[in-house]
């Protein structure tokens, strides 16, 4: 095993020494519709290279061989421990400073000690968001900051405004977004609800789908997770944020 590992390290080093980065940039930019390559570096798979660029969806990654004779579009999975290496890398590339999120514009829901922290851009009428609420209900000791992001059915944005105008915003949000049949708050929309400011914030952060999650270490993830994986990521991000 030691000899095999050493061989992989030497192969990766050799590939890095002879990779034609300029050619990789040129080929990827021409083949992918004129994107601007922002970086090229060795991939976790020996002999291959990660190529980074940004699209309207945010940071993107493709992979090539050292001469860019092939471009690989998709996810790199480490089958030995079931890790999605592409997803992990994209979370880091698209990370923000969690401390700079304007949490005062979010609806806060706390369960238990609230030691796990998560911010979510969510639309109450997004099917994936509603499904993810069932997972969130299984997580104990969590503080959730909901940035109401009514972009799926913008004609119903007043329902989110009514949540903000409710005396108990957390309860009103959950009744609207998590019940099998949404219950629209009776509070009305006469207060100064920050819905437009949140929509603008989401656009500034490149939030293009719901739910979009932001963990305590600033890493983002599009879409929901199963409860065990979510607990793990919440705990890991809390530790990473504390270590900064």
N, C-alpha and C positions, 0 to 999 in steps of 0.2 A: 504493500500500500504506500509506504514512504517513497519508494522508487517511482511509482506511478504518479504520485503527487508532484514529485520533483520534475518529472517529464512534462506534466501539464504546465507547471510554472515556466519551464524553459521554452515551451512552445508558445505560451502567451507572450513572453518577453521577446522572442524572435519575431512573432507576428507584429508586435508593437514597433520593433525596430525597423521593419521593412514595409509597414503600411504606408500607402500613398494617400495621406490625408487630403491633399489638394484635389486629387482625383475623386476621392470619396465625396468631398463637398460638391464638386462639379457635377458628378453623376447623379447624386441624390437630388440636388436642386433642379436639374433638368428633367429628371424622370418623375418627380413629384409635383409638377406644375409650378415651378418657380419659387418654391419655399426658400427661406433663407436659413441655411444651416448655422446653428449657434455654437455647436461643439461636437467634437469627435473624440471618443476615448475607448479603451478596451472594454468589451462587454464581459459579463461574468462567465460567458462561455468562451474557452480558449480559442484563439484564432479569429474571433469575430469582434465587431466594433459597434458601439452604441453611437447613433447619430441623433442629435437633438435639434428640434426646431419648434417654433410656435405657430399654431393655427388659431382660428377663431374659437376653437374649443379649448385653447390653452396649450401648455407644453405637450409635445409629442415625441415619441421615440420610434425609430426603426433601427434595424441591424443590417450590417453588410460584412462581407469578407474583406480581406486586406486590400484587394484590388477593385472593390465595388463591382464585381462581375454579377453579383446577385444582391438584391435588396429583400430583406425579410420583414414583413409587416405583420405584427401580432404580438402575443405575450410570451415571455420566456418564463417557463415554470421549472423550478427546482423540485424534481420529483422525490428526492431523498427526504425532504421535510415539508413538501406540499406548499412551498412558498412561491408566490407570484412575484418574481423579481422585477418585472416591468412595472407592475402596479406599485410596488414599494418605491421604485425610483421616481415614478411620476408624482407620488405623494410628496416626496422631498422637493422635487423641482417646482411644484406648484404651492409650496408652503407659504404661509403668511405669518405675520407677527400677531399671535392671538391677543396679546395685551392691547393691541391697537384697534381691535374690533369695538365699535360703539355699542356696548352691551345695553346701554340705556334705551336703545331702540328695539330691543328684543323682549319677547314675552318669556318670563322666567318660570320654570317648573322645577321644583326640587323634591326629591324623594330621599328619605333617610338623612344620612349625614351630608349628602351632596358632594362628597369628596371627588367623585368622578365628574369631569366637566366636558360638555360637548355643546357646540354651536351648530345650528342647522338652518339652512335656507329651505323653507318648506312652503308648499302650496296646499291649502286644505282640500283642494279638489284634485290633487295629483294622486292617481291610484297607487303608485309606488310609495309615496309618502304615507298614505293611509295604511298600507300594509306594514311599513316600517314602524308605525306607531305600536303595532302589536308586539314587535321585538323590544322597543324601548320600554314597554310596560313590564318587561321581565327583568330589567336592569335595576338593581338596588343601589342605594347611596349615590345618586347621580343628580347633577344640576344641569338642566338643559336650557339653553338660550335659543328660543325660536325666533328667527328673523322671518316674519310673514312675507312671503314672496309670491303674490297672486298673479302668476304669469301664464298658468295653464288655462284658467278661465278668468281673464281680467275683468269681464263684465260682472263678476261676483266679488270684486275687490272690497265692496262695502261690507261684506261679511267679516273680512279681516279687520276693517276699521271698527266694526261693532265689538270685536274681541277686545281691541285696545280701549274702547270706551266702557267696558264692563268693570264692575267693582272687583271681581276676581278674574284677572286676565288668564291665568293659568288654567283655571277650571273652564272658562269660556272657550279657550283654544282647544282643549281636549274634547269638549263636547262637540265642537265643530269639526275637528280634524281626525278624531280617533274613534268616535262612535260609528256603529254600523250604518246608522242613518244620521247624517249631520244635523246638529241642532244649532240653528242660527241664533246668536245672542239677541236678546230683546233690548239691549242698551241703546241702540241707535248709533248714529255716526256724527253726533254734534261736537265731539271732542277733537282735539288736535292730534289725530292719529298719524304716525310717521310712515305710512305705507309707501308713499312716493319716494321718501328718502331711503327706505330699505331697498326698493327696486333699483334706485340709482347706485346704492352701495353694491348690490349684487352685480350689476353691470361693470362697475369699476373693478371688482374682484374677479371678473370673468366667470361668474356663476351662470352656466348655460343650461343646467338641468336641475331638477329637484327629485329627491332630496340631495343637497350637497352638504357634506359634513365637514366641520373643522374641529380638530382635536386640540388638546391643551398645548401641544408642541407646535401648533400651527399647520400641521399636515392636513391636507384635504382629501376627501374621497367622495366620488360621485356614486349615488345609489346606496341601498341599504345593505345590511350585514345580518348574519345570524347571531343570536344572543351570545354564544360562547366566544366567537371571534370578536364581537364588539366589546365584550368585557376585557378581553386581552389587550385590544388596541387602546381602550380607555386607560387601563392601568399602566401600560407601557408609555403612553404619551404623557401621563401625569408625572411619571418618574423622569422622563426626558426633559419636560418643562422645568421641573424643580432643579435639575442638574445644570441648567444654563446659567 
